[in-house]
Amino acid sequence: MQTFFWILIFFGTFSIMEFMAWFTHKYVMHGFLWHLHKDHHKKDHDSWFERNDFFFIFYALVSITCFYLWNYENIWYCLPIGLGILSYGIAYFTVHDIFIHQRFKLFRNANNWYARGVRRAHKIHHKHLGKDKGENFGMLIVPFKYFKK
């Protein structure tokens, strides 16, 4: 029975992270921490790293804390929570930083309906260079209106 709850918590955490990505992006990144996120919309430096990368560090610390609580405090459900956050982070990084922004030159030739839809949706968000008016949605669950044949 614990395995069932472990799996449920893992997938639940992964799903909640999609909401957290949307919420953080809309109200934190385009809100009071815009100064960290704005270089993602308009690059103002020559470095490969962006100030925006600090948001990855925050979620990594939350995940690491869950691993710590599982390992040293024996709180079993912190393992699937930590792994759910980590898995979402890997998926987000793969889709957003590697596939869309090509920070690593992989998946350059992907041209199926899903790939085009994700790229189209993200391009619409990035056409606004300022703090306001950016359309916000999750990274992995993109509204169907962007998936055109």
N, C-alpha and C positions, 0 to 999 in steps of 0.2 A: 504493500500500500504506500510505503514511503517513496518508492520509485515513481508511482503515479503522481504524487504531489511534487516530487523533484522535477519531473518533466513539465507539469502544469506551471510551476513557479518559473522555470526556465523560459518557456514560451510566453508566459504572461509578462515577465520582465522584458523580454525582447520586444513584445508588442507595445508595452508602456513606454519604452525608449523611443519609439517612433513619435508618440505624443510629446515626450520630453524634448525631442529634437525640434519639433514644430514650435512648442511653447518657448523654449530657450531662444530659438532663432527670432521669433516674432517679438517677444517681450524683453529679452535680455540683450541679445546681439544687436537688434535694431532698436534697443531701448537704452538703458543706462550704461551698458558696456559697448556702445557703438565704437568708441575709440579703439577697442581691440579688434573689432570686426570689419571696420571700414576698409582696411588694406586688402581684404578679400574681394571687395567690389571694385576698388581702384587702387592698384598696386602703386605704392609710393616709395619703394625701396628696391634694391637689387638682389636681396637675399632670397634664397629658396624658401626659407622659413617665413611665416607670416605671424603677426601678432595674434591673428585669429586662431593659430594652432594652440594657444593657451586653453581653449575650450576643450580640446582633446585631453589635455593634461588633467583638467578638473574631473571629467568622467572616468579617466583612468584611476585617479585617486579614490573615487567612490568605489570602483570595482576592486581595487587593491584592499581597501578597508573591509569590504565584504569577505575577501579571501582570508584576511587576517582574523576576522571574527569567527569564521568557520574553523580555521586551523588552530588558533590559540584559545578561543573561548568556547569552542565546540558547539557553535550555533549552526546546525546542519543546513538550514534553509538559506544561509548566507552564501553557500557554494553555488546553488543554481542562480541566485540573484547576481552574484559576481560574474558568473559565466554568461548570463543573459546580457548584462551590460557590455562585457568584453566582446561577445559575438556581434551585438549590434554595432559596436564601435568598428569592428573589422568590416562588417557589411557596409557601413556608412563610408568608411575610408575608401573601400574598394569602389563603390559607386560614385561618390562625390569627388574625391581627390585623384583617384587613378583614372576612372572611366570618363568622368565629365571634364575635369580640369587638366587632365593629362600631366599630373606632376611626375608620374612615371609613364613612360611611353608604352603602355599596354592597352589592349582592347581597342586599338585605333580603328580597326576595320569592322567593328560591330555595327551592323546596320539593319537589325530587325525592328519590328514595330515597337517593342518595348524600349530598345535603345534609343530610337528616334524620339519617342514620347518623353523619356526622361531628359534627354538633351534639350528638347523644345521647352519643356517646363522650366528647366533651370536657366535657359537663355532668357526667358521672359522675366524671371526674377532678377537676373543680372543686368537687364537693360536699364534699371534704375540704379544710379550710382550713389544716391543719397540715402539717408537714414529712413526716409518715409517712402511710401507707395510701392514697396516691394511686395509682390504677391507671395504669400507664405503657404507652404504645405510640407508634408513629411518628405523625406528623401526616398524612401523605398516604396511608399504608397503614394503614387502620383494620381491626381484626378484624371478620369478617363477622357476628358475633353482634349488632352494633349496627345492621345494615341490615335493618329490618323493614318490611313493606309497610303 
